[in-house]
């Protein structure tokens, strides 16, 4: 019996395949440009977090997302 993948809320097989295709088709220059643009984004920040705190940080982000964007947590 094949094990069924469990996707996070709002994700499904089609969405996963779309993301994979996007990055598979991306050139190295496009990847660099995307990373540089992310660093210039003033609505978010990249930070270093100790590995043992990652689950807690993810939970805080999920709570924030649910509170501020409830539709983002719904399943497809």
HTML snippet that shows the backbone in 3Dmol.js (N, CA, C, O; Angstrom):
<script src="https://3Dmol.org/build/3Dmol-min.js"></script>
<div id="view" style="width:600px;height:400px;position:relative"></div>
<script>
const pdb = `
ATOM      1  N   UNK A   1       0.836  -1.171   0.000  1.00  0.00           N
ATOM      2  CA  UNK A   1       0.000   0.000   0.000  1.00  0.00           C
ATOM      3  C   UNK A   1       0.891   1.249   0.000  1.00  0.00           C
ATOM      4  O   UNK A   1       1.808   1.362   0.814  1.00  0.00           O
ATOM      5  N   UNK A   2       0.620   2.171  -0.905  1.00  0.00           N
ATOM      6  CA  UNK A   2       1.390   3.395  -1.014  1.00  0.00           C
ATOM      7  C   UNK A   2       0.963   4.375   0.085  1.00  0.00           C
ATOM      8  O   UNK A   2      -0.227   4.609   0.299  1.00  0.00           O
ATOM      9  N   UNK A   3       1.952   4.937   0.769  1.00  0.00           N
ATOM     10  CA  UNK A   3       1.676   5.910   1.819  1.00  0.00           C
ATOM     11  C   UNK A   3       1.270   7.239   1.178  1.00  0.00           C
ATOM     12  O   UNK A   3       1.953   7.741   0.285  1.00  0.00           O
ATOM     13  N   UNK A   4       0.167   7.794   1.636  1.00  0.00           N
ATOM     14  CA  UNK A   4      -0.324   9.068   1.115  1.00  0.00           C
ATOM     15  C   UNK A   4       0.427  10.214   1.802  1.00  0.00           C
ATOM     16  O   UNK A   4       0.573  10.237   3.024  1.00  0.00           O
ATOM     17  N   UNK A   5       0.897  11.156   0.990  1.00  0.00           N
ATOM     18  CA  UNK A   5       1.577  12.321   1.532  1.00  0.00           C
ATOM     19  C   UNK A   5       0.591  13.206   2.279  1.00  0.00           C
ATOM     20  O   UNK A   5      -0.555  13.376   1.862  1.00  0.00           O
ATOM     21  N   UNK A   6       1.053  13.760   3.378  1.00  0.00           N
ATOM     22  CA  UNK A   6       0.230  14.710   4.125  1.00  0.00           C
ATOM     23  C   UNK A   6       0.793  16.095   3.871  1.00  0.00           C
ATOM     24  O   UNK A   6       1.945  16.371   4.204  1.00  0.00           O
ATOM     25  N   UNK A   7      -0.011  16.966   3.283  1.00  0.00           N
ATOM     26  CA  UNK A   7       0.428  18.309   2.948  1.00  0.00           C
ATOM     27  C   UNK A   7      -0.002  19.286   4.034  1.00  0.00           C
ATOM     28  O   UNK A   7      -0.999  19.067   4.722  1.00  0.00           O
ATOM     29  N   UNK A   8       0.761  20.369   4.179  1.00  0.00           N
ATOM     30  CA  UNK A   8       0.356  21.410   5.128  1.00  0.00           C
ATOM     31  C   UNK A   8      -0.969  22.043   4.670  1.00  0.00           C
ATOM     32  O   UNK A   8      -1.336  21.935   3.500  1.00  0.00           O
ATOM     33  N   UNK A   9      -1.667  22.687   5.574  1.00  0.00           N
ATOM     34  CA  UNK A   9      -2.912  23.368   5.180  1.00  0.00           C
ATOM     35  C   UNK A   9      -2.666  24.321   4.010  1.00  0.00           C
ATOM     36  O   UNK A   9      -1.696  25.078   4.012  1.00  0.00           O
ATOM     37  N   UNK A  10      -3.538  24.278   3.029  1.00  0.00           N
ATOM     38  CA  UNK A  10      -3.427  25.145   1.863  1.00  0.00           C
ATOM     39  C   UNK A  10      -2.571  24.580   0.741  1.00  0.00           C
ATOM     40  O   UNK A  10      -2.454  25.197  -0.317  1.00  0.00           O
ATOM     41  N   UNK A  11      -1.972  23.413   0.958  1.00  0.00           N
ATOM     42  CA  UNK A  11      -1.116  22.788  -0.043  1.00  0.00           C
ATOM     43  C   UNK A  11      -1.751  21.489  -0.521  1.00  0.00           C
ATOM     44  O   UNK A  11      -2.476  20.824   0.218  1.00  0.00           O
ATOM     45  N   UNK A  12      -1.460  21.137  -1.789  1.00  0.00           N
ATOM     46  CA  UNK A  12      -1.888  19.863  -2.353  1.00  0.00           C
ATOM     47  C   UNK A  12      -0.833  19.419  -3.367  1.00  0.00           C
ATOM     48  O   UNK A  12       0.138  20.139  -3.602  1.00  0.00           O
ATOM     49  N   UNK A  13      -1.005  18.279  -3.950  1.00  0.00           N
ATOM     50  CA  UNK A  13      -0.030  17.730  -4.895  1.00  0.00           C
ATOM     51  C   UNK A  13       0.234  18.689  -6.056  1.00  0.00           C
ATOM     52  O   UNK A  13       1.383  18.873  -6.456  1.00  0.00           O
ATOM     53  N   UNK A  14      -0.814  19.295  -6.595  1.00  0.00           N
ATOM     54  CA  UNK A  14      -0.665  20.212  -7.729  1.00  0.00           C
ATOM     55  C   UNK A  14       0.212  21.415  -7.350  1.00  0.00           C
ATOM     56  O   UNK A  14       1.071  21.830  -8.127  1.00  0.00           O
ATOM     57  N   UNK A  15      -0.007  21.959  -6.175  1.00  0.00           N
ATOM     58  CA  UNK A  15       0.778  23.114  -5.733  1.00  0.00           C
ATOM     59  C   UNK A  15       2.249  22.731  -5.530  1.00  0.00           C
ATOM     60  O   UNK A  15       3.148  23.484  -5.904  1.00  0.00           O
ATOM     61  N   UNK A  16       2.483  21.575  -4.945  1.00  0.00           N
ATOM     62  CA  UNK A  16       3.851  21.099  -4.735  1.00  0.00           C
ATOM     63  C   UNK A  16       4.556  20.923  -6.080  1.00  0.00           C
ATOM     64  O   UNK A  16       5.695  21.362  -6.242  1.00  0.00           O
ATOM     65  N   UNK A  17       3.901  20.294  -7.029  1.00  0.00           N
ATOM     66  CA  UNK A  17       4.497  20.070  -8.343  1.00  0.00           C
ATOM     67  C   UNK A  17       4.770  21.391  -9.057  1.00  0.00           C
ATOM     68  O   UNK A  17       5.758  21.515  -9.781  1.00  0.00           O
ATOM     69  N   UNK A  18       3.900  22.371  -8.857  1.00  0.00           N
ATOM     70  CA  UNK A  18       4.090  23.689  -9.453  1.00  0.00           C
ATOM     71  C   UNK A  18       5.344  24.366  -8.900  1.00  0.00           C
ATOM     72  O   UNK A  18       6.107  24.970  -9.655  1.00  0.00           O
ATOM     73  N   UNK A  19       5.559  24.269  -7.592  1.00  0.00           N
ATOM     74  CA  UNK A  19       6.742  24.861  -6.971  1.00  0.00           C
ATOM     75  C   UNK A  19       8.006  24.145  -7.449  1.00  0.00           C
ATOM     76  O   UNK A  19       9.012  24.786  -7.750  1.00  0.00           O
ATOM     77  N   UNK A  20       7.950  22.827  -7.515  1.00  0.00           N
ATOM     78  CA  UNK A  20       9.102  22.060  -7.997  1.00  0.00           C
ATOM     79  C   UNK A  20       9.443  22.467  -9.433  1.00  0.00           C
ATOM     80  O   UNK A  20      10.612  22.686  -9.753  1.00  0.00           O
ATOM     81  N   UNK A  21       8.442  22.568 -10.290  1.00  0.00           N
ATOM     82  CA  UNK A  21       8.667  22.947 -11.687  1.00  0.00           C
ATOM     83  C   UNK A  21       9.262  24.351 -11.780  1.00  0.00           C
ATOM     84  O   UNK A  21      10.154  24.597 -12.592  1.00  0.00           O
ATOM     85  N   UNK A  22       8.771  25.265 -10.953  1.00  0.00           N
ATOM     86  CA  UNK A  22       9.282  26.637 -10.957  1.00  0.00           C
ATOM     87  C   UNK A  22      10.777  26.657 -10.685  1.00  0.00           C
ATOM     88  O   UNK A  22      11.535  27.288 -11.421  1.00  0.00           O
ATOM     89  N   UNK A  23      11.205  25.972  -9.633  1.00  0.00           N
ATOM     90  CA  UNK A  23      12.629  25.993  -9.278  1.00  0.00           C
ATOM     91  C   UNK A  23      13.483  25.136 -10.206  1.00  0.00           C
ATOM     92  O   UNK A  23      14.656  25.444 -10.419  1.00  0.00           O
ATOM     93  N   UNK A  24      12.922  24.073 -10.757  1.00  0.00           N
ATOM     94  CA  UNK A  24      13.670  23.259 -11.720  1.00  0.00           C
ATOM     95  C   UNK A  24      13.968  24.039 -12.999  1.00  0.00           C
ATOM     96  O   UNK A  24      15.007  23.830 -13.625  1.00  0.00           O
ATOM     97  N   UNK A  25      13.075  24.924 -13.385  1.00  0.00           N
ATOM     98  CA  UNK A  25      13.225  25.680 -14.633  1.00  0.00           C
ATOM     99  C   UNK A  25      13.986  26.997 -14.434  1.00  0.00           C
ATOM    100  O   UNK A  25      14.322  27.665 -15.411  1.00  0.00           O
ATOM    101  N   UNK A  26      14.255  27.369 -13.198  1.00  0.00           N
ATOM    102  CA  UNK A  26      14.906  28.631 -12.899  1.00  0.00           C
ATOM    103  C   UNK A  26      16.409  28.563 -13.210  1.00  0.00           C
ATOM    104  O   UNK A  26      17.085  27.598 -12.853  1.00  0.00           O
ATOM    105  N   UNK A  27      16.915  29.606 -13.881  1.00  0.00           N
ATOM    106  CA  UNK A  27      18.347  29.665 -14.157  1.00  0.00           C
ATOM    107  C   UNK A  27      19.075  30.116 -12.888  1.00  0.00           C
ATOM    108  O   UNK A  27      18.457  30.610 -11.944  1.00  0.00           O
ATOM    109  N   UNK A  28      20.383  29.939 -12.883  1.00  0.00           N
ATOM    110  CA  UNK A  28      21.178  30.381 -11.736  1.00  0.00           C
ATOM    111  C   UNK A  28      21.066  31.896 -11.551  1.00  0.00           C
ATOM    112  O   UNK A  28      20.959  32.377 -10.423  1.00  0.00           O
ATOM    113  N   UNK A  29      21.090  32.647 -12.652  1.00  0.00           N
ATOM    114  CA  UNK A  29      20.944  34.104 -12.565  1.00  0.00           C
ATOM    115  C   UNK A  29      19.591  34.504 -11.989  1.00  0.00           C
ATOM    116  O   UNK A  29      19.504  35.435 -11.189  1.00  0.00           O
ATOM    117  N   UNK A  30      18.537  33.802 -12.397  1.00  0.00           N
ATOM    118  CA  UNK A  30      17.204  34.085 -11.860  1.00  0.00           C
ATOM    119  C   UNK A  30      17.139  33.769 -10.362  1.00  0.00           C
ATOM    120  O   UNK A  30      16.508  34.499  -9.598  1.00  0.00           O
ATOM    121  N   UNK A  31      17.786  32.695  -9.954  1.00  0.00           N
ATOM    122  CA  UNK A  31      17.802  32.317  -8.541  1.00  0.00           C
ATOM    123  C   UNK A  31      18.518  33.373  -7.704  1.00  0.00           C
ATOM    124  O   UNK A  31      18.060  33.736  -6.621  1.00  0.00           O
ATOM    125  N   UNK A  32      19.654  33.863  -8.222  1.00  0.00           N
ATOM    126  CA  UNK A  32      20.407  34.901  -7.512  1.00  0.00           C
ATOM    127  C   UNK A  32      19.569  36.167  -7.417  1.00  0.00           C
ATOM    128  O   UNK A  32      19.502  36.787  -6.356  1.00  0.00           O
ATOM    129  N   UNK A  33      18.929  36.558  -8.512  1.00  0.00           N
ATOM    130  CA  UNK A  33      18.094  37.761  -8.510  1.00  0.00           C
ATOM    131  C   UNK A  33      16.937  37.630  -7.522  1.00  0.00           C
ATOM    132  O   UNK A  33      16.594  38.588  -6.830  1.00  0.00           O
ATOM    133  N   UNK A  34      16.342  36.450  -7.461  1.00  0.00           N
ATOM    134  CA  UNK A  34      15.237  36.220  -6.527  1.00  0.00           C
ATOM    135  C   UNK A  34      15.726  36.325  -5.079  1.00  0.00           C
ATOM    136  O   UNK A  34      15.057  36.925  -4.238  1.00  0.00           O
ATOM    137  N   UNK A  35      16.892  35.740  -4.792  1.00  0.00           N
ATOM    138  CA  UNK A  35      17.440  35.805  -3.441  1.00  0.00           C
ATOM    139  C   UNK A  35      17.790  37.239  -3.065  1.00  0.00           C
ATOM    140  O   UNK A  35      17.529  37.660  -1.938  1.00  0.00           O
ATOM    141  N   UNK A  36      18.376  37.991  -3.985  1.00  0.00           N
ATOM    142  CA  UNK A  36      18.716  39.386  -3.710  1.00  0.00           C
ATOM    143  C   UNK A  36      17.462  40.227  -3.473  1.00  0.00           C
ATOM    144  O   UNK A  36      17.450  41.091  -2.597  1.00  0.00           O
ATOM    145  N   UNK A  37      16.417  39.979  -4.244  1.00  0.00           N
ATOM    146  CA  UNK A  37      15.159  40.711  -4.059  1.00  0.00           C
ATOM    147  C   UNK A  37      14.554  40.395  -2.693  1.00  0.00           C
ATOM    148  O   UNK A  37      13.989  41.277  -2.047  1.00  0.00           O
ATOM    149  N   UNK A  38      14.668  39.155  -2.255  1.00  0.00           N
ATOM    150  CA  UNK A  38      14.139  38.777  -0.941  1.00  0.00           C
ATOM    151  C   UNK A  38      14.867  39.522   0.164  1.00  0.00           C
ATOM    152  O   UNK A  38      14.254  39.916   1.156  1.00  0.00           O
ATOM    153  N   UNK A  39      16.164  39.718   0.002  1.00  0.00           N
ATOM    154  CA  UNK A  39      16.944  40.434   1.012  1.00  0.00           C
ATOM    155  C   UNK A  39      16.574  41.911   1.078  1.00  0.00           C
ATOM    156  O   UNK A  39      16.756  42.553   2.113  1.00  0.00           O
ATOM    157  N   UNK A  40      16.052  42.453  -0.026  1.00  0.00           N
ATOM    158  CA  UNK A  40      15.665  43.862  -0.076  1.00  0.00           C
ATOM    159  C   UNK A  40      14.210  44.086   0.336  1.00  0.00           C
ATOM    160  O   UNK A  40      13.782  45.232   0.475  1.00  0.00           O
ATOM    161  N   UNK A  41      13.454  43.022   0.531  1.00  0.00           N
ATOM    162  CA  UNK A  41      12.046  43.101   0.910  1.00  0.00           C
ATOM    163  C   UNK A  41      11.930  43.674   2.314  1.00  0.00           C
ATOM    164  O   UNK A  41      12.454  43.095   3.266  1.00  0.00           O
ATOM    165  N   UNK A  42      11.250  44.800   2.449  1.00  0.00           N
ATOM    166  CA  UNK A  42      11.135  45.456   3.751  1.00  0.00           C
ATOM    167  C   UNK A  42       9.963  44.941   4.582  1.00  0.00           C
ATOM    168  O   UNK A  42       9.766  45.395   5.710  1.00  0.00           O
ATOM    169  N   UNK A  43       9.177  43.998   4.047  1.00  0.00           N
ATOM    170  CA  UNK A  43       8.049  43.467   4.819  1.00  0.00           C
ATOM    171  C   UNK A  43       8.400  42.185   5.562  1.00  0.00           C
ATOM    172  O   UNK A  43       7.583  41.656   6.316  1.00  0.00           O
ATOM    173  N   UNK A  44       9.618  41.687   5.351  1.00  0.00           N
ATOM    174  CA  UNK A  44      10.060  40.492   6.062  1.00  0.00           C
ATOM    175  C   UNK A  44      11.561  40.583   6.304  1.00  0.00           C
ATOM    176  O   UNK A  44      12.242  41.470   5.788  1.00  0.00           O
ATOM    177  N   UNK A  45      12.061  39.637   7.109  1.00  0.00           N
ATOM    178  CA  UNK A  45      13.465  39.673   7.475  1.00  0.00           C
ATOM    179  C   UNK A  45      14.007  38.254   7.571  1.00  0.00           C
ATOM    180  O   UNK A  45      13.307  37.339   8.005  1.00  0.00           O
ATOM    181  N   UNK A  46      15.245  38.085   7.167  1.00  0.00           N
ATOM    182  CA  UNK A  46      15.931  36.813   7.344  1.00  0.00           C
ATOM    183  C   UNK A  46      16.711  36.894   8.646  1.00  0.00           C
ATOM    184  O   UNK A  46      17.439  37.856   8.890  1.00  0.00           O
ATOM    185  N   UNK A  47      16.551  35.868   9.482  1.00  0.00           N
ATOM    186  CA  UNK A  47      17.281  35.839  10.748  1.00  0.00           C
ATOM    187  C   UNK A  47      17.842  34.453  10.979  1.00  0.00           C
ATOM    188  O   UNK A  47      17.331  33.467  10.449  1.00  0.00           O
ATOM    189  N   UNK A  48      18.883  34.385  11.763  1.00  0.00           N
ATOM    190  CA  UNK A  48      19.463  33.105  12.152  1.00  0.00           C
ATOM    191  C   UNK A  48      18.846  32.709  13.490  1.00  0.00           C
ATOM    192  O   UNK A  48      18.798  33.504  14.428  1.00  0.00           O
ATOM    193  N   UNK A  49      18.378  31.468  13.558  1.00  0.00           N
ATOM    194  CA  UNK A  49      17.719  30.961  14.759  1.00  0.00           C
ATOM    195  C   UNK A  49      18.381  29.649  15.150  1.00  0.00           C
ATOM    196  O   UNK A  49      18.621  28.804  14.287  1.00  0.00           O
ATOM    197  N   UNK A  50      18.681  29.462  16.424  1.00  0.00           N
ATOM    198  CA  UNK A  50      19.212  28.158  16.845  1.00  0.00           C
ATOM    199  C   UNK A  50      18.241  27.040  16.449  1.00  0.00           C
ATOM    200  O   UNK A  50      17.025  27.191  16.572  1.00  0.00           O
ATOM    201  N   UNK A  51      18.783  25.935  15.980  1.00  0.00           N
ATOM    202  CA  UNK A  51      17.957  24.838  15.466  1.00  0.00           C
ATOM    203  C   UNK A  51      16.902  24.395  16.471  1.00  0.00           C
ATOM    204  O   UNK A  51      15.772  24.094  16.086  1.00  0.00           O
ATOM    205  N   UNK A  52      17.250  24.353  17.743  1.00  0.00           N
ATOM    206  CA  UNK A  52      16.270  23.877  18.727  1.00  0.00           C
ATOM    207  C   UNK A  52      15.086  24.822  18.880  1.00  0.00           C
ATOM    208  O   UNK A  52      14.058  24.424  19.429  1.00  0.00           O
ATOM    209  N   UNK A  53      15.202  26.068  18.407  1.00  0.00           N
ATOM    210  CA  UNK A  53      14.085  27.019  18.484  1.00  0.00           C
ATOM    211  C   UNK A  53      13.216  27.032  17.227  1.00  0.00           C
ATOM    212  O   UNK A  53      12.156  27.657  17.220  1.00  0.00           O
ATOM    213  N   UNK A  54      13.647  26.355  16.167  1.00  0.00           N
ATOM    214  CA  UNK A  54      12.911  26.381  14.903  1.00  0.00           C
ATOM    215  C   UNK A  54      11.458  25.928  15.065  1.00  0.00           C
ATOM    216  O   UNK A  54      10.579  26.614  14.543  1.00  0.00           O
ATOM    217  N   UNK A  55      11.144  24.832  15.747  1.00  0.00           N
ATOM    218  CA  UNK A  55       9.732  24.452  15.892  1.00  0.00           C
ATOM    219  C   UNK A  55       8.888  25.544  16.576  1.00  0.00           C
ATOM    220  O   UNK A  55       7.739  25.768  16.194  1.00  0.00           O
ATOM    221  N   UNK A  56       9.446  26.204  17.559  1.00  0.00           N
ATOM    222  CA  UNK A  56       8.726  27.267  18.253  1.00  0.00           C
ATOM    223  C   UNK A  56       8.502  28.464  17.328  1.00  0.00           C
ATOM    224  O   UNK A  56       7.415  29.041  17.308  1.00  0.00           O
ATOM    225  N   UNK A  57       9.518  28.830  16.574  1.00  0.00           N
ATOM    226  CA  UNK A  57       9.394  29.952  15.637  1.00  0.00           C
ATOM    227  C   UNK A  57       8.359  29.625  14.568  1.00  0.00           C
ATOM    228  O   UNK A  57       7.548  30.479  14.211  1.00  0.00           O
ATOM    229  N   UNK A  58       8.380  28.405  14.059  1.00  0.00           N
ATOM    230  CA  UNK A  58       7.380  28.005  13.050  1.00  0.00           C
ATOM    231  C   UNK A  58       5.964  28.090  13.614  1.00  0.00           C
ATOM    232  O   UNK A  58       5.045  28.530  12.923  1.00  0.00           O
ATOM    233  N   UNK A  59       5.790  27.677  14.843  1.00  0.00           N
ATOM    234  CA  UNK A  59       4.464  27.747  15.470  1.00  0.00           C
ATOM    235  C   UNK A  59       4.021  29.200  15.627  1.00  0.00           C
ATOM    236  O   UNK A  59       2.858  29.524  15.388  1.00  0.00           O
ATOM    237  N   UNK A  60       4.933  30.066  16.023  1.00  0.00           N
ATOM    238  CA  UNK A  60       4.591  31.489  16.137  1.00  0.00           C
ATOM    239  C   UNK A  60       4.192  32.074  14.786  1.00  0.00           C
ATOM    240  O   UNK A  60       3.241  32.851  14.696  1.00  0.00           O
ATOM    241  N   UNK A  61       4.919  31.700  13.740  1.00  0.00           N
ATOM    242  CA  UNK A  61       4.570  32.175  12.397  1.00  0.00           C
ATOM    243  C   UNK A  61       3.198  31.654  11.987  1.00  0.00           C
ATOM    244  O   UNK A  61       2.399  32.400  11.423  1.00  0.00           O
ATOM    245  N   UNK A  62       2.914  30.380  12.263  1.00  0.00           N
ATOM    246  CA  UNK A  62       1.607  29.800  11.932  1.00  0.00           C
ATOM    247  C   UNK A  62       0.490  30.526  12.676  1.00  0.00           C
ATOM    248  O   UNK A  62      -0.561  30.807  12.101  1.00  0.00           O
ATOM    249  N   UNK A  63       0.714  30.829  13.947  1.00  0.00           N
ATOM    250  CA  UNK A  63      -0.293  31.562  14.720  1.00  0.00           C
ATOM    251  C   UNK A  63      -0.509  32.953  14.135  1.00  0.00           C
ATOM    252  O   UNK A  63      -1.647  33.410  14.027  1.00  0.00           O
ATOM    253  N   UNK A  64       0.554  33.614  13.765  1.00  0.00           N
ATOM    254  CA  UNK A  64       0.464  34.948  13.169  1.00  0.00           C
ATOM    255  C   UNK A  64      -0.296  34.883  11.845  1.00  0.00           C
ATOM    256  O   UNK A  64      -1.161  35.715  11.570  1.00  0.00           O
ATOM    257  N   UNK A  65       0.042  33.878  11.028  1.00  0.00           N
ATOM    258  CA  UNK A  65      -0.618  33.729   9.730  1.00  0.00           C
ATOM    259  C   UNK A  65      -2.110  33.477   9.905  1.00  0.00           C
ATOM    260  O   UNK A  65      -2.931  34.074   9.208  1.00  0.00           O
ATOM    261  N   UNK A  66      -2.459  32.597  10.830  1.00  0.00           N
ATOM    262  CA  UNK A  66      -3.867  32.283  11.071  1.00  0.00           C
ATOM    263  C   UNK A  66      -4.627  33.512  11.556  1.00  0.00           C
ATOM    264  O   UNK A  66      -5.757  33.768  11.140  1.00  0.00           O
ATOM    265  N   UNK A  67      -3.994  34.254  12.430  1.00  0.00           N
ATOM    266  CA  UNK A  67      -4.632  35.449  13.005  1.00  0.00           C
ATOM    267  C   UNK A  67      -4.824  36.545  11.956  1.00  0.00           C
ATOM    268  O   UNK A  67      -5.872  37.189  11.920  1.00  0.00           O
ATOM    269  N   UNK A  68      -3.823  36.759  11.104  1.00  0.00           N
ATOM    270  CA  UNK A  68      -3.849  37.871  10.160  1.00  0.00           C
ATOM    271  C   UNK A  68      -4.339  37.514   8.760  1.00  0.00           C
ATOM    272  O   UNK A  68      -4.791  38.384   8.014  1.00  0.00           O
ATOM    273  N   UNK A  69      -4.248  36.239   8.407  1.00  0.00           N
ATOM    274  CA  UNK A  69      -4.660  35.784   7.078  1.00  0.00           C
ATOM    275  C   UNK A  69      -5.338  34.413   7.192  1.00  0.00           C
ATOM    276  O   UNK A  69      -4.773  33.413   6.749  1.00  0.00           O
ATOM    277  N   UNK A  70      -6.529  34.352   7.773  1.00  0.00           N
ATOM    278  CA  UNK A  70      -7.161  33.041   8.023  1.00  0.00           C
ATOM    279  C   UNK A  70      -7.331  32.197   6.770  1.00  0.00           C
ATOM    280  O   UNK A  70      -7.282  30.970   6.858  1.00  0.00           O
ATOM    281  N   UNK A  71      -7.527  32.802   5.615  1.00  0.00           N
ATOM    282  CA  UNK A  71      -7.690  32.024   4.382  1.00  0.00           C
ATOM    283  C   UNK A  71      -6.415  31.303   3.986  1.00  0.00           C
ATOM    284  O   UNK A  71      -6.482  30.318   3.251  1.00  0.00           O
ATOM    285  N   UNK A  72      -5.258  31.756   4.446  1.00  0.00           N
ATOM    286  CA  UNK A  72      -3.988  31.126   4.093  1.00  0.00           C
ATOM    287  C   UNK A  72      -3.825  29.770   4.750  1.00  0.00           C
ATOM    288  O   UNK A  72      -2.989  28.985   4.303  1.00  0.00           O
ATOM    289  N   UNK A  73      -4.584  29.459   5.786  1.00  0.00           N
ATOM    290  CA  UNK A  73      -4.444  28.196   6.516  1.00  0.00           C
ATOM    291  C   UNK A  73      -5.486  27.165   6.094  1.00  0.00           C
ATOM    292  O   UNK A  73      -5.489  26.050   6.617  1.00  0.00           O
ATOM    293  N   UNK A  74      -6.368  27.510   5.161  1.00  0.00           N
ATOM    294  CA  UNK A  74      -7.391  26.564   4.737  1.00  0.00           C
ATOM    295  C   UNK A  74      -6.813  25.564   3.765  1.00  0.00           C
ATOM    296  O   UNK A  74      -5.929  25.901   2.978  1.00  0.00           O
ATOM    297  N   UNK A  75      -7.304  24.330   3.809  1.00  0.00           N
ATOM    298  CA  UNK A  75      -6.869  23.285   2.865  1.00  0.00           C
ATOM    299  C   UNK A  75      -7.526  23.494   1.518  1.00  0.00           C
ATOM    300  O   UNK A  75      -8.633  24.023   1.414  1.00  0.00           O
ATOM    301  N   UNK A  76      -6.808  23.061   0.483  1.00  0.00           N
ATOM    302  CA  UNK A  76      -7.377  23.077  -0.877  1.00  0.00           C
ATOM    303  C   UNK A  76      -8.207  21.840  -1.098  1.00  0.00           C
ATOM    304  O   UNK A  76      -8.773  21.660  -2.177  1.00  0.00           O
TER     305      UNK A  76
END
`;
const viewer = $3Dmol.createViewer("view");
viewer.addModel(pdb, "pdb");
viewer.setStyle({}, {cartoon: {color: "spectrum"}});
viewer.zoomTo();
viewer.render();
</script>
